[in-house]
Amino acid sequence: MLASIATINMYQRARANKAKSRLFWTLAAGLVCGCGVWSTHFIGMLAYSPGVPITFDFTMTMVSFAVAVVMMTAGFVAAIYGERTWSSLVGGVIVGIAISVMHHLGIVALRMSADIVWMPDLLVLSAVCGIVFSTLSLFTVRQGTAITHSGIAAALLATATLSDHIIAVSAIGLIPDINTVSDEAGLSPIVLSISVASMMVAIVIACLIGAISDRRSRRHMNERNIQLNAAIQNIMQGLCMFGPDNCLQLWNDKYVSMYRIAPEDIRVGATVEELFAARKKAGTIVKELDFYSTRLWDSVKNRESARWVLELVDGRTISVAYQAMENGGWVGTHEDITEQRKSEARIQYLAQHDSLTGLFNRVAFNDHVRKVWQKAAAQKHPFTILSLDIDRFSEINDTYGHSTGDAFLREAARRLQAACGSAFIARLGGDEFMIVSSEGEQPARAGDICTRVLTAFEMMFNIDGHAIHSGCTVGVSIYPQDGEDIETLISNAGVALYRAKKEERGSIRFFEPEMDRQLREKRVMLHDLDLVLENKQLELHFQPQADPDGTPFGFEALVRWRHPEKGLVPPGVFVPLAEETGAIVAIDEWILRKACQEAASWPKPLSIAINVSPMSFQHNDLPGLIHSILLETGLNPKRLEIEITEGVLVQDFSRACSILRRIKNLGVRVAMDDFGTGYSSLSYLQSFPFDKIKIDQAFVAQINKNVQSSAIIRAIISLGEALNLGVIAEGVETELQRDFLADAGCFEMQGYLIGRPQPIAAYAGIVGRPPETSKTAMVG
């Protein structure tokens, strides 16, 4: 049994190994099995008692040993090296025959005073049992290497040996022959068996230990190989390993699939040149093959790690790394970085370009201007910066929607590229574009670009089925005359654009020093305006409103800024600035509160009119503010009149009407100021029930000078009568104007003829305060 276990283990090792180690384990299996069967036979013969003394012939004993080892080895060779399924069956038959022959020769080696007579049927049965059980043993081994399979196979092989031996011994018949006495001294059965058994047990145990140790090593090696193979096959890079002879030893599937190499074109022992040929055949060879090959062999020769980024003929980009190994070989890893490079290029593109129009963005603009400035400073060559703004873009967005606005910007960018040629164009955001012109004669080249750009924008835009008319305005600054540093040049181009937009949209303005002075003054004014409420520099003046005979019925509150250095600043100067910065919202609140406080203190219940900026409608809860101020001051809501301009309704008509209705619900009256100057005032009168309309002073100034103005005034008065609206004319400065308005049916007036805007102390008598504090205020 011990020999069978060792034999099966070595037989399994032979099946699992390759080349020389397979032959070693095959020969070892044949030797151990032969020795085991041979020693089992002779030890077993100790149990045989024929009734006469027996010895063993030395020669036949050695022949039986040799036959057992040779035939057993032949059987295992047939079983292991046969390529077909039935090879294990052939090997098993040979092993079984070897067992039977060995037993037969072992019995023939007996020397005793008797003749041996064989029983043919039992002899045949012993051979059949040996063959069947040994064949089943080798067949079982072929089914698997688990301990269960090994144990069954070992038991079957032991059964083959024992059954053959016992049945073969049972097939012996002895006929005593006292005349047959051998003079030769034979081998004592006990001495032979014990000696053989001791030797064989030592051999078998040693072989068994070796087989078990090899089995464990092989299992551990297989596990490591499985882990290594899994790691190699699952890495993201393609891998190929070369030996010290620069021949291929190992590769993974990723390498094969990456280069689309045919299975028959890659093998162990392939050279680098053969792999290049396989990749050339697959159409995945490197474009600069000579460069790559030279660098690769230099790295192999110098055993220095290296990495290259290579372009393949199929357009892909591959990163190749070389790493030397301690055994003299080397490893190459290959990674397809095509998508990575595309992503990097895309990221780089997005970092430098506007995603909507494809033009350069602010980052790219700043970088380009810096490079152009450095070059221009070194070569003493001028260049220009053009700041461009699209006219009516916000209106296009509001009217047609943002998707159409985006499409409009894309078409505008296309026209800019066509008009500017090689000049640098960037979109900084919204409808703000910057152009840098550094080629050709400047500023003539910049002027030519401006002309082409204006011409391009004069053509109608057909966007999403809409015919859109637009235009653009351009401001230009020139290096070095308009600034020697980048920040100044960009700022001055913006200043020129601001002046162009203010004076005439759709025009071009080159920067002038006077613009810079005005801009600096504006910045100072804006800074001071931020502190105007904190420093209590605002004050209210009041202009009376009266009927044609001069009887006042109310006042309009007008704000004035008493600047500590500039004196009294008129609202026409600082109110637009306050609207730009948003400070007008806080100023409107201050005016409302102060005017209502003042009016509430008058003994006479005269009305008070207050003009509210459109911005207060956008950034404030105006009805809530008015309500709280009325409660705070105690002013009767009927005495308060809120004046608005058309700008309040233009931004968001529905929201503005909702706010105005909430104001009217407080009992406050609402008047439309500057009536007749807007393009849609009549539609607003139809949509909202105003209490009063004010005829703009521009029409009043032209009475008896301009027939159209007189006709417009009469039409407005007639419209007010038809709609049951009060009508007041502002800017009345002469008696002729007053008489015309009275004859036309306008019975409310305001202007210098009635009274100039002054502090309320000048009109103390009118509001009912003691006469001694009053000043003459009425004129005419």
Buried (B, 14 or more C-beta within 10 A) or exposed (E): BBBBBBBBBBBBBBBBBEEEBBBBBBBBBBBBBBBBBBBBBBBBBEEEEBEEEBBBBBEBBEBBBBBBBBBBBBBBBBBBEBEEEEBBBBBBBBBBBBBBBBBBBBBEBBBBBBEBEEBEEBBEBBBBBBBBBBBBBBBBBBEEBEEEBBBBBBBBBBBBBBBBBBBBBEBBEBEEEEEEEEEEEBBBBEEBBBBBBEEBBEBBEEBBEBBBEBBEEBEEEEEEEEEEEEEBEEEEBBBBBBBEEBBBBBBBEBBBEBBEBEEEBBEEEBEBEBBBBBBEEBEBBBEEBEEBBEBBEEBBEEEEEBEBEBBBEEEBBBBBBBBBEEEEBBBBBBBBBBEEBEEEEEEEEEEBBBEEBEBBBBEBBBEBBEEBBEEBEEEEBBBBBBBBBBBBBEEBBBEBEEEBBBBBBBBBBBBBBEBBBEBBBBBBEEBBBBBBBBEBEBBEBBBBBBEBBBEBBEEEBEBEEBEBEBBBBBBBBBBBEBBEEBEBBBBBBBBBBBBBBEEEEBBBBBBBEEBBEBBEEBEEBBEBBEEBBEEEBBEBBBBBBBBBEBEBBBBBBBBBBBBEEBEEBEBEEBBEBBBEEEBBBBBBBBBBBBBBBBBBBBEEBBBBBBBBBBBBBBEBEBBEBBBEBBEEBEBBBEBBBBBBBBBBBBEBBEEBBEBBEBBBEBEBBBBBBBBBEBEEBEEBBEBBBBBBBBBBBBBBBBBEEEEEBBEBBBEBBEBBEEEEBBBBBBBBBBEEBBEBBBEBEBBBBBBBBBBBBBBBEBBBBBBEBEEEEBEEBBEE
